[in-house]
Amino acid sequence: MSRDRKLSALQPQTPASAKAVASILAAGCLWGTVGVFVRYLNGLGYSPLTIVFVRMSIAFVILTVVLLAAGRRDLFRIKLKDLWCFVGTGVSSAIMLNLFFSMSTVMNPLSLAAILLATAPIFVVLISAIIFRERITAVKLQALIIAFAGAILTGGILGSAAAFSGKGFAVGLLAGFGYALYSIFTRFALNRGYDALTVNLYSFFIGSVVCAPFTSFSTVFGSIAAAPLLTAVVLLLHTLFTSLLPYVLYTYGMQYTDTGKASILVSVEPVAATVFGVVLYGEVPSAAAFAGIALVLFAIALLNLPNGMRTFLPKK
């Protein structure tokens, strides 16, 4: 697809844009399942980077098989001069996001770790404005503020007496920055004409290579030997729900909307995580958390209202 066709698809009333929004929201909901699988795999002794390696390597194998079966060998071709884009997506998602977020959950209260991760859209909007000249409109800015306020309420940090260190705070911000970098490097690759599936294919591959030296293969093989069928099902579902499907959906959606908007839309992730916590673990949210969920959903709706319905907002 040419860059002109991609840019034309950014118009908010086109069917392609509606599909893009739905894809990004679906990706956020799927990423909301991460905690469910991580809890289970942690119980089996999997380290954070071992978990990432497993899901990225399996995702790479599945996507490779699907593309070969579909005869899409053209999607394997990249230019050597563009390799840095894919190294960026693989490293940012595999190492910066997952490693720093795991460290943040140890060094900070879980609520603060989640809120610091939710700073990603702020980084994305600012960086995209500088590098890609994406406008910071009044609607986008208000949606960003509302979504972040919703994340704070959903995280339950208000009124908490838990202490945190400056180092822990910095590590949490690095996790949010790593999360943001995936969107930025993906935009670089898409702007060079690469298909979303090509971006995902090489992101999974490079992420797997980077994580391999830090992976406990004895833990993986031991869990498979202990319960082959159950472990295989869990690892497959973990890969589909937290890597293959959400990354493909998110990157597809980014082809038809700007980077900042995409990062705000995916803020539905903590809402989805809260819902899964209620359904699977009986973790009933507080009144503040319900208010936070409402704010995140309102921010998402605000981004997608037709211009004529934004009568309560500034025109620019």
JODA-V48247 format. One record per residue. RES is the residue in one small letter. SS is DSSP state (@ for helix, = for strand, . for the rest). PHI is phi in degrees with one decimal (none if undefined). BURIAL is I if it has 24 or more other ideal C-beta (glycine too) atoms within 12 Angstrom, else O. Layout:
BEGIN
RES;SS;PHI;BURIAL + RES;SS;PHI;BURIAL
END
This chain:
BEGIN
m;.;none;O + s;.;-72.4;O + r;@;-66.6;O + d;@;-61.3;O + r;@;-66.6;O + k;@;-65.2;I + l;@;-66.5;O + s;@;-66.9;O + a;.;-75.7;I + l;.;-77.0;I + q;.;-63.5;O + p;.;-67.1;I + q;.;-99.9;O + t;.;-79.3;O + p;@;-59.0;O + a;@;-60.7;I + s;@;-65.9;I + a;@;-62.2;O + k;@;-66.3;O + a;@;-63.3;I + v;@;-60.9;I + a;@;-62.4;I + s;@;-65.4;I + i;@;-67.5;I + l;@;-63.7;I + a;@;-63.2;I + a;@;-62.2;I + g;@;-61.1;I + c;@;-63.9;I + l;@;-66.5;I + w;@;-64.0;I + g;.;-66.0;I + t;.;-86.7;I + v;@;-53.1;I + g;@;-59.8;I + v;@;-61.6;I + f;@;-74.1;I + v;@;-62.9;I + r;@;-58.9;O + y;@;-66.9;I + l;@;-69.9;I + n;@;-61.2;O + g;@;-64.8;O + l;.;-91.1;I + g;.;94.6;O + y;.;-71.9;I + s;.;-79.6;I + p;@;-55.6;I + l;@;-73.8;I + t;@;-65.6;I + i;@;-61.2;I + v;@;-64.9;I + f;@;-59.2;I + v;@;-60.3;I + r;@;-71.8;I + m;@;-74.8;I + s;@;-68.2;I + i;@;-66.6;I + a;@;-61.3;I + f;@;-62.4;I + v;@;-63.4;O + i;@;-62.5;I + l;@;-65.7;I + t;@;-61.6;I + v;@;-62.5;O + v;@;-62.9;O + l;@;-67.0;I + l;@;-65.5;O + a;@;-65.1;O + a;.;-85.0;O + g;.;72.3;O + r;.;-99.5;O + r;@;-67.4;O + d;@;-63.5;O + l;@;-76.0;O + f;@;-87.4;O + r;.;-85.4;O + i;.;-136.2;I + k;.;-90.1;O + l;@;-58.2;O + k;@;-69.3;O + d;@;-99.8;O + l;@;-58.5;O + w;@;-60.8;O + c;@;-61.6;I + f;@;-77.8;I + v;@;-62.8;I + g;@;-63.0;I + t;@;-67.6;I + g;@;-68.0;I + v;@;-71.2;I + s;@;-63.6;I + s;@;-80.4;I + a;@;-81.8;I + i;@;-100.9;I + m;@;-59.2;I + l;@;-67.8;I + n;@;-71.0;I + l;@;-68.4;I + f;@;-67.8;I + f;@;-68.9;I + s;@;-62.7;I + m;@;-64.1;I + s;@;-63.7;I + t;@;-68.1;I + v;@;-84.9;O + m;@;-87.1;I + n;.;-123.3;I + p;.;-58.2;I + l;@;-57.1;I + s;@;-63.3;I + l;@;-68.6;I + a;@;-59.1;I + a;@;-66.2;I + i;@;-68.5;I + l;@;-64.9;I + l;@;-65.5;I + a;.;-74.7;I + t;.;-77.0;I + a;@;-52.0;I + p;@;-59.5;I + i;@;-63.9;I + f;@;-60.5;I + v;@;-62.1;I + v;@;-61.2;I + l;@;-68.4;I + i;@;-66.0;I + s;@;-64.3;I + a;@;-65.9;O + i;@;-78.0;O + i;@;-84.8;O + f;.;-101.8;I + r;.;58.8;O + e;.;-76.6;I + r;.;-69.4;O + i;.;-93.2;I + t;.;-76.3;I + a;@;-60.9;O + v;@;-64.0;I + k;@;-63.7;I + l;@;-64.1;I + q;@;-66.2;I + a;@;-63.3;I + l;@;-63.2;I + i;@;-64.6;I + i;@;-64.2;I + a;@;-64.1;I + f;@;-68.5;I + a;@;-61.8;I + g;@;-63.6;I + a;@;-65.2;I + i;@;-63.3;I + l;@;-67.2;I + t;@;-64.5;I + g;@;-70.2;I + g;.;72.9;I + i;.;-76.2;I + l;.;-65.8;O + g;.;84.1;O + s;.;-81.8;O + a;.;-95.3;O + a;.;-64.8;O + a;.;-92.8;O + f;.;-145.0;I + s;.;-98.6;O + g;@;-63.8;O + k;@;-65.2;O + g;@;-63.3;I + f;@;-62.5;I + a;@;-64.1;O + v;@;-63.4;I + g;@;-63.9;I + l;@;-65.6;I + l;@;-63.9;I + a;@;-63.6;I + g;@;-63.3;I + f;@;-66.6;I + g;@;-63.1;I + y;@;-60.1;I + a;@;-66.3;I + l;@;-62.7;I + y;@;-58.8;I + s;@;-64.2;I + i;@;-66.8;I + f;@;-66.6;I + t;@;-63.1;I + r;@;-61.2;I + f;@;-57.9;I + a;@;-66.4;I + l;@;-64.2;I + n;@;-67.4;I + r;.;-90.7;I + g;.;91.4;I + y;.;-78.9;I + d;.;-71.7;I + a;@;-57.0;I + l;@;-67.9;I + t;@;-65.1;I + v;@;-59.4;I + n;@;-65.3;I + l;@;-57.5;I + y;@;-76.9;I + s;@;-64.0;I + f;@;-62.5;I + f;@;-64.3;I + i;@;-67.3;I + g;@;-60.1;I + s;@;-64.6;I + v;@;-62.5;I + v;@;-66.4;I + c;@;-81.1;I + a;@;-53.2;I + p;.;-64.3;O + f;.;-104.5;I + t;.;-92.5;I + s;.;-91.9;O + f;@;-67.1;O + s;@;-64.1;O + t;@;-66.2;I + v;@;-63.0;I + f;@;-65.6;O + g;@;-65.7;O + s;@;-68.9;I + i;@;-68.5;O + a;@;-65.9;O + a;@;-72.5;O + a;.;-148.4;O + p;@;-56.4;O + l;@;-68.9;O + l;@;-61.9;O + t;@;-63.5;I + a;@;-61.6;O + v;@;-65.4;O + v;@;-62.8;I + l;@;-65.2;I + l;@;-67.6;I + l;@;-65.0;I + h;@;-58.9;I + t;@;-65.3;I + l;@;-65.6;I + f;@;-82.3;I + t;@;-111.8;I + s;@;-128.9;I + l;@;-58.1;I + l;@;-67.4;I + p;@;-64.8;I + y;@;-65.4;I + v;@;-64.3;I + l;@;-65.2;I + y;@;-65.5;I + t;@;-68.0;I + y;@;-59.9;I + g;@;-61.8;I + m;@;-66.8;I + q;.;-67.9;I + y;.;-122.9;I + t;.;-147.3;I + d;.;-77.1;I + t;@;-63.8;I + g;@;-63.9;I + k;@;-62.5;I + a;@;-60.0;I + s;@;-67.2;I + i;@;-74.8;I + l;@;-60.1;I + v;@;-74.1;I + s;@;-65.6;I + v;@;-66.6;I + e;@;-55.3;I + p;@;-64.9;I + v;@;-64.5;I + a;@;-63.0;I + a;@;-61.8;I + t;@;-63.9;I + v;@;-62.4;I + f;@;-63.9;I + g;@;-63.3;I + v;@;-68.0;O + v;@;-68.1;O + l;@;-92.3;O + y;@;-122.2;O + g;.;66.7;O + e;.;-84.2;O + v;.;-73.4;O + p;.;-69.4;I + s;.;-77.8;O + a;@;-60.7;O + a;@;-64.3;I + a;@;-65.4;I + f;@;-61.8;O + a;@;-64.2;I + g;@;-63.4;I + i;@;-60.0;I + a;@;-61.6;O + l;@;-67.1;I + v;@;-62.4;I + l;@;-64.7;I + f;@;-66.4;I + a;@;-61.6;I + i;@;-65.5;I + a;@;-63.7;I + l;@;-60.7;I + l;@;-66.2;I + n;@;-113.2;I + l;.;-71.5;O + p;.;-58.8;O + n;@;-53.9;O + g;@;-68.1;O + m;@;-93.4;O + r;.;-93.0;O + t;.;-67.0;O + f;.;-91.9;O + l;.;-113.6;O + p;.;-59.4;O + k;.;-71.1;O + k;.;-118.6;O
END
